[in-house]
Structure formats: structure tokens, C-alpha cells
């Protein structure tokens, strides 16, 4: 979806500038499915950027690893089909993505929540 272009540009820029802290996807559309939220953290493995997504269910956690391109398609799928909100935390700003019931995408910039990267 082209509505997420700004979100992905800010994500890529935060990685390039070494300002990415974490990413949270929340507010499930259907709580009955059990998936509460998804957290993304960035790791360097063999000098390559790898994102680990933690899928938090009511009774279990699952982990999956993605490249940046794979992460983009996974986030798009999550935001269109399962969740209403994503928050990208960087050292520069917090970018909040909101998806309405009619699948309209809007953005909100907030002051950064983090002054340092997570360990």
C-alpha cells in the first residue's frame, strides 16, 4: 500500500542514521485471535541488519527474523489485516501510524521517548 511510504522512509532513514530504537504494533482489530501486539528490535548479525519480531499472544510468545524488505511487507500486512496502530521509536522522533476502520492511514509525530538506544 502506498499509504505506508512515509512510514517506511522514516524507518529506513532511522536505520541509516543509527537512530532506530524499536517498533511496536498494537491495538488489534480482533482481540479474539489472541495476538496482542508485535515488537520489533534491530540486531546486527554477520554485519547485516536483522529485525526480530516478537509476536505477543495471550498465552505464548513467538519470534521471527526478517530483513528490511521482508519487514516492510510483514508490517504492511499486520497493519492492514490485524492491527490499528504502529509506533516507530527513534532517537529523533516517535512516529505513530494510525489505520482507521475504513483503512485510511494517518500519521502523528511526537517528541522522542528515548534519548539512548536500547541495550
C-alpha positions as CSV (number, residue, x, y, z in Angstrom):
1,X,0.0,0.0,0.0
2,X,1.4,3.4,-1.0
3,X,-0.1,4.9,2.2
4,X,2.8,3.5,4.2
5,X,5.5,5.1,2.1
6,X,6.2,7.8,4.6
7,X,6.4,5.3,7.5
8,X,8.9,3.1,5.6
9,X,11.0,6.1,4.6
10,X,11.3,7.2,8.2
11,X,12.1,3.7,9.2
12,X,14.9,3.3,6.6
13,X,16.3,6.8,7.5
14,X,16.4,5.9,11.2
15,X,18.3,2.7,10.4
16,X,20.7,4.5,8.1
17,X,21.4,7.3,10.7
18,X,21.6,4.7,13.5
19,X,18.7,6.3,15.3
20,X,16.3,3.3,15.3
21,X,15.2,2.3,18.9
22,X,12.3,-0.1,18.4
23,X,8.9,-0.6,16.7
24,X,5.6,-1.6,18.3
25,X,2.4,-2.7,16.5
26,X,-0.7,-2.6,18.7
27,X,-4.4,-2.2,19.1
28,X,-5.6,-5.5,17.5
29,X,-8.7,-5.4,15.3
30,X,-10.0,-8.7,16.7
31,X,-8.8,-9.5,20.2
32,X,-10.4,-12.9,19.9
33,X,-7.5,-14.1,17.7
34,X,-5.2,-13.8,20.7
35,X,-2.4,-11.7,19.2
36,X,-2.0,-8.8,21.5
37,X,0.9,-6.9,19.9
38,X,4.2,-7.2,18.0
39,X,7.6,-5.7,18.9
40,X,10.4,-5.2,16.5
41,X,14.1,-4.9,17.5
42,X,17.1,-4.4,15.3
43,X,20.2,-6.6,15.6
44,X,23.4,-6.9,13.6
45,X,24.2,-10.5,12.6
46,X,27.2,-11.1,10.4
47,X,27.3,-7.3,9.7
48,X,23.8,-7.4,8.4
49,X,20.7,-5.7,9.8
50,X,18.2,-8.3,11.1
51,X,14.8,-7.4,12.6
52,X,13.5,-9.8,15.3
53,X,9.7,-9.6,15.7
54,X,8.2,-10.8,18.9
55,X,4.5,-11.8,18.5
56,X,2.9,-11.5,21.9
57,X,-0.1,-13.8,22.3
58,X,-2.2,-14.1,25.5
59,X,-0.5,-17.4,26.4
60,X,2.7,-17.5,24.4
61,X,5.4,-15.5,22.5
62,X,6.7,-16.3,19.1
63,X,9.8,-14.9,17.4
64,X,10.6,-14.4,13.8
65,X,13.5,-12.7,12.0
66,X,13.2,-10.5,8.9
67,X,15.4,-8.4,6.6
68,X,14.3,-4.8,6.0
69,X,12.4,-5.7,2.8
70,X,10.6,-8.6,4.4
71,X,9.8,-6.5,7.4
72,X,8.1,-3.9,5.2
73,X,5.7,-6.5,3.8
74,X,5.1,-8.1,7.2
75,X,4.3,-4.7,8.8
76,X,2.0,-3.7,5.9
77,X,0.1,-7.0,6.3
78,X,-0.1,-6.6,10.1
79,X,-1.4,-3.0,9.8
80,X,-4.0,-3.8,7.1
81,X,-5.3,-7.1,8.5
82,X,-4.7,-7.3,12.2
83,X,-3.8,-4.0,13.9
84,X,-4.8,-0.3,14.0
85,X,-1.6,1.3,15.3
86,X,2.2,1.2,14.9
87,X,4.7,3.4,16.8
88,X,8.2,3.8,15.4
89,X,10.5,4.9,18.2
90,X,13.7,6.7,17.1
91,X,16.2,9.0,18.8
92,X,14.9,11.8,16.7
93,X,11.1,11.4,16.9
94,X,8.3,9.0,17.6
95,X,6.2,8.4,14.5
96,X,2.7,7.0,15.2
97,X,0.8,5.3,12.3
98,X,-3.0,5.1,12.7
99,X,-5.2,2.9,10.5
100,X,-8.9,3.6,10.6
101,X,-11.7,1.1,10.2
102,X,-12.0,2.2,6.6
103,X,-8.3,1.5,6.1
104,X,-7.3,5.2,6.0
105,X,-3.8,5.8,7.1
106,X,-2.8,8.9,9.2
107,X,0.4,9.9,11.0
108,X,1.3,11.7,14.1
109,X,4.8,12.9,15.2
110,X,5.7,13.1,18.8
111,X,8.8,14.1,20.7
112,X,11.2,11.2,21.1
113,X,10.5,8.9,24.0
114,X,14.1,7.6,24.1
115,X,17.3,9.6,24.4
116,X,19.5,6.4,24.1
117,X,19.3,3.2,22.2
118,X,18.2,0.1,24.0
119,X,20.9,-2.4,25.0
